[in-house]
Amino acid sequence: MIRYTLRCDNAHEFEGWFRNSGDFERQMAQGLMSCPACGSDDVTKALMAPAVSTSERRDSLAPAGAAAAAAGPVEAPAAPTGAGAAATSAMIASDSRHAELLQKIRELRQQIVSNADYVGQSFADEARKMHYGEADHRSIYGETSPDDAQALLEEGISILPLPVLPEDRN
């Protein structure tokens, strides 16, 4: 993962985490990048100072690293793979508006879930039935694989992922 400090045209700074620099460039080219504070899509990389490793810096960090190693291994979440992996990123505002934005995302998700039928693993099948007139149109939500989601989009079926909240990952 690579972390960039990003800045919008309104001078809001926030962090963006990407799998690699190519993911950042691709998302910028597709217009997928916007400021979490104001919504501006005029976003650029802010000037960042590189972390240069010197022998003095390594020596000062050695005790912390040794203590971490002694504590044992720490499992990190696996990196996403498959069709949906390239779109995975996170932006974290570096000001107090982050909590407000997160609350709005919670409210949006609750609104969707409250007004839709849960269809579980049958999501792709149900979406196709509605699209092709085999079932009445209604709002639904459920689970599907990244490959099935991509196939639905290629068939012209409009779907959106539900926002993933921090508590969903616990």
Buried (B, 14 or more C-beta within 10 A) or exposed (E): EEEBBBBBEEEBBBBBBBBEEEBBEBBBEEEEBBBBBEEBEEBEEBEEEEEEEEEEEEEEEEEEEEEEEEEEEEEEEEEEEEBBEBBBBEBEBBEEBBEEBBEEBBEEBEEBEEEBEEBEEBBBBBBBBBBEEEBEEEEBBBBBBBEBBBBBEEEEBEBEEBEEEEEEEE
